[in-house]
Amino acid sequence: MTDRRLSPANGRVAAAHLAGQVVADRYVDGTPMMLGQPVTDLCATPNGARDRQLLIGAIVTVFEDRAGWSFVQAADGYVGYVQSAALLPPVAPSHFVASVATHAYAAEDFKSADLMALPLLSRVTVLDERRRFFETNLGFIPKAHLRPLDRPFSDPATVAQMHFGVPYLWGGNSTRGIDCSGLIAAGLSACALPCPADSDMQSAALGQDITGPLQRGDLIFWKGHVGMMVDGETLVHANAHHMATAYEPINKAIARIAAQDDGDVTARKRLG
């Protein structure tokens, strides 16, 4: 059965490579566009529920623009609808926000007007380098808050820990609000490692099964939930129990989740 989250086809239109595989009125190559708002919901249907979120600077392929909604596929393969007004012609990003958050300013001065608040992993294009700021396509951003795309983080757990205290948000993918799979995706993406968007996909695609002692960076899966180990005994995970990204002893988390009738651990995975 086709997973609609990964199938760029909605009956009216489908990606050209799906011709002969799915039924659609037309088949198109799609047009690259860029997210122009700090955080944009990726919805299951126009005006529908949020599935995931996309950050500013992310490039998507647009297959249809209809009634103010665009049918798109994100870089990780996830398919859905975003408001068309959130999309801009693409520019090649050069840097990403490597701090929990930052601001784009109107001038090379932290006392100047702040034009936009940007969460961790937002992508920007640097136009010029000043003493303490980069001039970017969005405004002036402190140099200390940006990192070149060709210098990703090396430890996904470090990035996950940067989200400590971020409020839980179902389908969230930013330091404004995040869920369990969004936290894992943030950690791996910041390290330039491919990562599916949802926990069931992550369980199927990521790492190798392990049975021995746990270590930093290991992934622990339950049905519908995932967390990352920061050491052999401590889990960091975005969860509705704490309504935040929180640390929890792994044995306590396993017992608590089982007591909630949410089941036992389904997989322990180690990233290569």
C-alpha positions in Angstrom: 0.0 0.0 0.0 1.3 3.5 -0.9 2.1 5.7 2.0 0.4 9.0 1.2 3.0 10.8 3.3 5.6 9.9 0.7 3.6 9.8 -2.5 3.5 13.0 -4.5 0.1 12.4 -6.0 -3.4 13.7 -5.2 -5.6 12.5 -8.1 -5.4 15.8 -9.9 -1.7 15.9 -10.2 1.2 13.5 -9.7 5.0 13.7 -10.0 6.1 12.8 -13.5 8.1 9.7 -12.3 4.8 8.2 -11.1 3.3 8.1 -14.5 1.9 4.6 -15.1 2.0 3.9 -11.4 -0.8 6.1 -10.0 -3.8 7.6 -11.6 -3.8 11.4 -12.0 -5.2 14.0 -14.4 -1.7 15.2 -15.2 1.9 14.4 -14.4 4.4 17.2 -13.8 8.1 17.6 -12.9 7.3 20.1 -10.2 8.9 23.5 -9.5 11.4 24.2 -6.8 10.3 26.9 -4.3 11.6 28.0 -0.9 9.8 28.5 2.4 9.9 32.2 3.2 8.4 32.2 6.8 10.2 31.1 9.9 7.9 28.1 10.5 5.3 26.8 8.2 2.8 23.9 8.8 2.9 21.0 6.3 -0.7 19.8 6.3 -2.4 16.5 5.3 -5.0 18.4 3.3 -5.7 22.1 2.4 -6.8 23.7 5.7 -6.3 20.3 7.3 -4.3 19.0 10.2 -0.6 19.6 10.6 1.5 16.6 9.8 5.0 18.3 10.1 6.6 21.7 9.8 9.1 23.3 7.5 11.6 26.0 8.3 12.5 29.1 6.4 15.0 28.4 3.6 13.9 24.8 3.1 13.4 23.9 -0.6 10.3 22.0 -1.7 9.0 20.8 -5.0 5.6 22.3 -5.9 3.4 20.1 -8.0 0.2 22.2 -7.8 -0.9 25.6 -6.6 -4.7 25.7 -6.1 -6.9 28.0 -4.1 -4.1 29.4 -2.0 -2.6 26.0 -1.1 0.4 24.3 -2.7 0.9 20.6 -3.0 4.5 20.0 -2.2 7.2 17.4 -1.4 9.9 18.3 1.1 13.6 17.3 0.8 13.0 14.4 3.2 10.3 13.1 0.8 7.3 14.1 3.0 4.3 15.2 1.0 1.6 17.7 2.0 0.1 21.1 1.6 1.5 24.5 2.6 -0.1 27.9 2.2 1.1 29.2 -1.2 1.8 32.6 0.4 4.6 31.0 2.4 6.6 30.2 -0.7 9.2 32.3 -2.5 11.5 31.7 -5.5 14.5 29.7 -4.3 17.9 31.2 -3.5 20.8 28.9 -2.6 21.3 28.9 1.2 24.8 29.1 2.5 24.4 29.0 6.3 22.1 27.7 8.9 21.1 29.0 12.4 23.3 27.0 14.8 21.9 28.6 18.1 18.6 27.9 19.8 17.2 31.0 18.0 18.4 34.3 16.6 17.1 37.5 15.1 17.6 39.1 11.7 18.2 42.9 12.2 17.6 45.8 10.0 21.1 47.1 10.4 24.5 46.0 11.6 23.5 46.8 15.2 21.8 44.7 17.8 19.8 47.8 18.8 18.3 48.2 15.3 14.9 46.9 14.5 14.6 43.1 14.6 13.0 42.0 11.4 12.4 38.3 12.1 12.9 35.7 14.8 14.5 32.6 13.4 14.6 29.1 15.1 17.5 26.7 15.1 18.2 25.1 11.7 16.7 28.0 9.7 18.6 28.4 6.4 19.8 31.7 5.1 22.0 33.1 2.3 25.0 35.2 3.4 25.6 38.2 1.2 28.4 39.9 3.0 30.5 39.5 6.1 30.9 42.4 8.6 32.7 42.6 11.9 30.1 41.0 14.1 27.3 40.3 11.7 26.6 38.5 8.5 24.4 40.4 6.0 21.9 37.9 4.7 18.9 37.7 2.5 16.8 38.2 5.6 18.8 41.0 7.3 21.8 41.2 9.6 22.4 38.1 11.8 25.0 37.8 14.5 28.0 35.8 13.1 28.1 33.7 16.3 24.6 32.3 15.5 25.3 31.0 12.0 27.2 28.0 10.7 28.1 27.2 7.1 26.1 24.4 5.6 29.4 22.6 4.8 30.3 22.6 8.5 27.4 20.6 10.0 27.3 19.5 13.7 28.9 16.2 14.4 26.8 14.9 17.3 23.0 14.5 16.9 22.6 14.3 20.7 24.1 17.7 21.2 21.5 19.2 18.9 18.7 17.3 20.6 19.9 18.7 24.0 19.8 22.2 22.6 16.0 21.7 22.5 15.8 21.1 26.3 12.7 22.8 27.6 11.2 23.5 24.2 7.4 23.1 24.5 5.9 19.9 23.1 3.9 20.4 19.8 2.4 17.6 17.9 3.9 17.7 14.4 6.4 20.4 15.5 9.8 20.7 14.0 11.3 23.8 15.5 12.6 25.3 18.8 9.3 27.1 19.0 7.6 23.7 19.5 8.6 20.1 18.7 7.5 16.5 19.0 9.4 13.3 19.4 10.2 12.6 15.8 10.9 16.2 15.1 13.6 16.2 17.7 15.3 13.2 16.1 15.0 14.8 12.7 16.5 18.0 14.0 19.5 16.2 15.5 20.3 14.2 12.4 19.6 17.0 9.9 21.9 19.4 11.8 24.6 16.8 11.3 23.8 16.4 7.5 22.4 12.9 8.1 19.3 11.8 6.3 16.3 11.3 8.5 12.6 10.5 7.8 10.1 12.7 9.4 7.9 10.4 11.5 8.8 7.9 14.2 7.5 4.8 12.4 9.6 5.8 9.4 12.6 6.5 11.6 12.3 3.1 13.3 12.3 1.4 9.9 15.1 3.3 8.3 17.6 4.4 10.9 20.5 2.5 12.5 21.1 -1.0 13.5 19.3 -3.0 16.2 21.3 -3.4 19.4 20.8 -5.5 22.5 23.8 -4.5 24.7 24.4 -1.5 26.9 23.1 1.8 25.6 25.3 4.8 24.7 25.0 8.4 23.7 23.1 8.8 20.4 21.2 5.5 20.6 17.6 5.7 19.6 14.8 4.1 21.7 11.5 3.5 20.0 8.0 2.8 21.3 4.9 2.6 19.1 4.4 6.2 18.1 7.3 7.5 20.2 11.1 7.9 20.0 13.8 9.4 22.1 17.6 9.7 22.0 20.1 8.6 24.7 22.5 11.3 26.0 24.4 8.7 28.0 24.0 5.1 29.0 21.1 5.8 31.4 19.4 9.1 30.3 17.0 9.7 27.6 16.1 13.1 26.0 12.8 13.2 24.3 10.0 15.6 23.4 6.9 14.2 25.1 3.4 15.0 26.1 3.9 13.8 29.7 6.3 16.7 30.4 4.8 18.8 27.5 8.4 19.7 26.7 11.7 18.3 25.6 13.0 16.7 28.8 15.6 14.4 30.3 14.3 11.2 31.9 16.1 8.1 33.2 15.6 5.4 30.6 14.3 2.8 33.1 11.8 5.3 34.5 10.6 6.3 31.0 10.1 2.6 30.1 8.1 1.9 33.2 6.1 5.1 33.0 5.2 4.6 29.3 4.2 0.9 30.0 2.1 2.1 32.9 0.2 4.5 30.6 -0.7 1.4 28.4 1.5 2.8 25.6 3.4 -0.4 25.3 7.0 -1.6 25.6 10.1 -0.6 23.7 9.8 -1.8 20.1 13.3 -1.1 19.0 16.7 0.0 20.2 18.9 1.4 17.3 22.4 2.6 17.0 23.3 5.1 14.3 26.3 4.1 12.1 
